Amino acid sequence: MITKINKLKNFGIFQNYIHDNSLADFKQYNLFYGWNGSGKSTLVDLFRWIETKQPINFLDSEWEVTSEANTINQSNVTSNVLNLKVFNKDFVEKNVFTENGVKGIVYLSEKVGTDKIKLDAEEVILKEQEKLNMMNTFQKNQRKLSTKSTKY
């Protein structure tokens, strides 16, 4: 768990941020809100960088955060073992909404999302089998009707 941001240099709106000891440390869950342009999305970029171990933006920046286990910065982020998950607009767009509206279930991991893709494919196969069964039943009933009508 990240407990504080020590510094942000050349990181979007944060040109030379240094931690102020009067600020409370982060907790297990943290909500960031504020005016447009106040740096919320910029902080999310930092947390996504830590989560994915890939820079999102601000490649020439310097930053440092403290976690319960160690200090993480742009130089050692790829070796960090922090289990950080970011729930932001990008996550919601990728996992909650589709082109046709809202998905039926929200997936909170990549693996579960992959399992859902397999399940969706199996559902398509099942629907095709149901259509085939209905068609067979229809044809049987049609033949029965045809046989009965020729007897009269």
C-alpha positions, 0 to 999 in steps of 0.5 A: 500500500502506498502511504505517501507521495514524497515528490513529483517533479515535472509530472504534469501540474506537479512541477516541484511537489515535495511532501508536506508532513502536515498531510495525512498518510494514504490509507488502504482505499483513497478517493481523489476529488477536486476541480478540473485541472487540479491534478486528479488524472495526473495522480492516476497516471502515477498510480497506473505507472506503478500498477502496470510498471509502464509509464503512462505520461511524463517520461522525463519526470522524477517521482518517489512514493513510499509504500509500507515495504519500500520506496518506489520511484521511476528508476526502480518501479519495474522491480516493485512488488506492490499490488496496486489497483487503480479504479478510474475512468479508463478502468470503467470504460474498459470493464464496465461499458461496451459499445452497446451499453453497460456490461452485465457484470463488472470484472475486476481482474484481467483473468476474470475478463478473459474467462468472461470472453470464453464464457461469451463464446460458449454462450454463442455456441449454446444459442446456436445449438438451441436454434438448431434444436428448435428448428428440428422440433419445428420440422418434426411438428410440421411433418406431423401436421402434414401427415395428419392433414393428408389423412383427412 
